[in-house]
Amino acid sequence: MTTHYLFAGFGGQGILFSGKLLAYKGLIEGKNVSWLPSYGPEMRGGTASCSVIISDEPIGAPIVLEPDVLIAMNLPSLDRYEGSVVPGGKVYVDSSLIERKLERTDIEGVYIPATKLAGENGMDGLANMIIAGKIIADAKEWNEESIEKALGKCISARHADMLEINRKALLSGRDF
């Protein structure tokens, strides 16, 4: 089983971080993984995307051109990548920031008001983690131990105070 994920949005939305979390979770669970970040020259507000592949088999190339799962955190990303999702794939949309629905009928749209949920629950800036929690839950791959270990790998000791709020955001997405 191989799943190709493409996370896309603006820099500063945690695109690379949520992709890294999924990759570490897969690695901890003994899967073959690939994590390839891509971002524009701007640190915040520019474009950011992240290709993640999680597989039971060796991975040949790290670039995701036809994602099984697209995470669109802004309208330009949805506009750019919706057409590349494989038929039968899923698109997770931050419906707080993207008002339009999917144009394609051969893929499934999952609309989560992640930015709004994050703001209302004291988790500003963690819309990415809410969506990551939903993705993991929808894939029926929720494993507390591997998620906890992946969070430990992704959150540096310098930001250890962010561990609990990231955990809360993941659970919020899982329960959405």
C-alpha positions, -999 to +999 in steps of 0.1 A: +000+000+000+014+034-010-002+068-003+009+100-020+001+132+000+006+168-012+003+195+014+000+230-001-006+265+012+011+297+022+044+298+041+037+301+078+007+278+078+027+248+090+026+230+057+060+215+060+055+207+097+023+187+092+039+168+063+069+160+085+046+147+113+029+123+089+063+112+075+077+106+110+046+087+120+050+064+090+087+059+097+080+050+134+054+025+122+081+008+100+069+022+066+091+035+038+087+073+037+097+103+017+093+139+028+102+166+002+095+202+011+092+230-014+088+267-007+092+301-024+119+325-015+096+343+010+097+330+046+061+338+054+032+344+030+050+328+000+040+295-015+048+263+004+042+226-005+053+193+008+053+159-009+049+130+015+049+093+004+042+065+029+046+030+015+050-006+024+073-009-006+105+010-015+099+045-029+114+053-063+109+091-065+101+116-038+080+140-058+042+137-057+028+147-090-006+129-087-016+129-050-040+104-035-046+130-008-043+168-013-043+192+016-052+227+004-048+254+030-055+283+006-074+290-026-043+293-049-032+258-038-066+243-045-068+260-079-033+248-088-035+211-076-071+200-077-067+188-113-037+166-103-055+145-077-060+109-088-096+098-095-110+085-063-086+107-042-094+130-013-090+167-010-089+183+025-099+219+023-095+246+050-131+259+045-123+289+067-101+302+040-115+286+009-151+293+000-154+273-032-162+237-035-143+212-056-150+214-093-143+177-099-169+150-091-145+120-093-127+130-060-140+134-025-139+168-007-135+170+030-142+206+042-129+215+076-131+251+090-096+245+105-085+281+109-118+290+125-116+260+149-080+268+158-089+304+166-120+296+186-101+271+207-070+290+216-049+271+190-040+300+166-017+288+139-025+252+143-051+247+115-025+224+099-025+201+129-063+200+130-063+189+094-035+164+100-056+148+129-086+145+105-064+128+078-050+103+102-084+095+117-100+092+082-073+068+071-081+047+102-045+049+112-048+066+146-021+052+169-015+072+200+020+059+206+033+066+171+017+100+170+032+109+204+067+097+192+063+116+159+053+148+178+085+143+199+106+141+168+090+172+151+088+195+181+123+206+192+132+208+229+133+246+225+095+244+217+086+217+241+059+240+255+040+235+222+037+198+226+004+198+245-014+223+222-003+204+191-017+172+207-049+191+214-051+203+178-046+168+164-074+155+187-097+183+176-092+172+140-097+136+148-129+143+165-143+167+138 
